[in-house]
Amino acid sequence: MSKPKGTMHKPGQKAPESGQYGIVGPKGGNTGTEVTVAKGETLPPTPKPGQGFILVDKTKHKDDK
């Protein structure tokens, strides 16, 4: 699987943006799993230690330009 681009966020951190977050391995490799998290919500635990989250699809709002 390809390596996603973006800042990796750790479980337990607050989500900086609303959207789909992909779970990535310790070296940034994509696991193929995504979760939906709203801005300000706590990112959930990952299935394995060392994994994190990368925003892959930001939620689009009616007022976004």
C-alpha positions as a Markdown table, in Angstrom:
| # | Residue | x | y | z |
|---|---|---|---|---|
| 1 | Met | 0.0 | 0.0 | 0.0 |
| 2 | Ser | 1.1 | 3.5 | -0.7 |
| 3 | Lys | 2.4 | 5.9 | 2.0 |
| 4 | Pro | -0.1 | 8.7 | 2.7 |
| 5 | Lys | 1.1 | 12.3 | 3.0 |
| 6 | Gly | 0.3 | 14.6 | 5.9 |
| 7 | Thr | 0.9 | 15.1 | 9.6 |
| 8 | Met | 0.6 | 12.0 | 11.7 |
| 9 | His | -1.7 | 12.5 | 14.8 |
| 10 | Lys | -1.6 | 10.2 | 17.8 |
| 11 | Pro | -4.5 | 8.4 | 19.4 |
| 12 | Gly | -5.9 | 10.6 | 22.2 |
| 13 | Gln | -5.1 | 13.9 | 20.5 |
| 14 | Lys | -7.8 | 16.2 | 19.4 |
| 15 | Ala | -8.7 | 16.1 | 15.7 |
| 16 | Pro | -7.5 | 19.4 | 14.1 |
| 17 | Glu | -10.1 | 19.1 | 11.3 |
| 18 | Ser | -13.3 | 17.1 | 10.7 |
| 19 | Gly | -13.0 | 14.3 | 8.2 |
| 20 | Gln | -11.8 | 10.8 | 7.4 |
| 21 | Tyr | -8.6 | 9.8 | 9.1 |
| 22 | Gly | -6.6 | 6.9 | 7.8 |
| 23 | Ile | -4.8 | 4.6 | 10.3 |
| 24 | Val | -1.1 | 4.4 | 9.5 |
| 25 | Gly | 1.7 | 2.3 | 10.8 |
| 26 | Pro | 4.8 | 3.6 | 12.7 |
| 27 | Lys | 6.6 | 4.3 | 9.5 |
| 28 | Gly | 3.6 | 5.9 | 7.8 |
| 29 | Gly | 2.4 | 2.9 | 5.8 |
| 30 | Asn | -1.3 | 2.8 | 5.1 |
| 31 | Thr | -3.3 | 0.1 | 6.8 |
| 32 | Gly | -6.4 | 0.5 | 4.7 |
| 33 | Thr | -8.6 | 1.4 | 7.7 |
| 34 | Glu | -10.3 | 4.8 | 8.1 |
| 35 | Val | -12.3 | 6.5 | 10.8 |
| 36 | Thr | -14.6 | 9.6 | 10.8 |
| 37 | Val | -13.7 | 12.2 | 13.4 |
| 38 | Ala | -15.2 | 15.7 | 14.0 |
| 39 | Lys | -12.9 | 18.6 | 14.7 |
| 40 | Gly | -12.1 | 18.8 | 18.4 |
| 41 | Glu | -13.0 | 15.2 | 19.1 |
| 42 | Thr | -10.5 | 12.8 | 20.6 |
| 43 | Leu | -8.9 | 10.4 | 18.1 |
| 44 | Pro | -9.7 | 6.8 | 19.1 |
| 45 | Pro | -7.3 | 4.1 | 20.1 |
| 46 | Thr | -5.5 | 2.3 | 17.2 |
| 47 | Pro | -5.6 | -1.5 | 16.7 |
| 48 | Lys | -1.8 | -1.8 | 17.3 |
| 49 | Pro | 0.8 | 0.2 | 19.3 |
| 50 | Gly | 2.8 | 2.8 | 17.3 |
| 51 | Gln | 0.0 | 3.5 | 14.8 |
| 52 | Gly | -1.4 | 6.9 | 14.2 |
| 53 | Phe | -3.8 | 8.9 | 12.0 |
| 54 | Ile | -3.4 | 11.0 | 8.9 |
| 55 | Leu | -6.3 | 13.2 | 7.5 |
| 56 | Val | -7.1 | 11.7 | 4.1 |
| 57 | Asp | -10.4 | 13.4 | 3.3 |
| 58 | Lys | -11.4 | 16.7 | 5.0 |
| 59 | Thr | -15.2 | 17.2 | 5.5 |
| 60 | Lys | -16.6 | 19.7 | 3.0 |
| 61 | His | -19.0 | 22.2 | 4.4 |
| 62 | Lys | -21.6 | 24.2 | 2.4 |
| 63 | Asp | -19.7 | 27.5 | 3.3 |
| 64 | Asp | -16.2 | 26.2 | 2.4 |
| 65 | Lys | -14.7 | 27.8 | -0.7 |
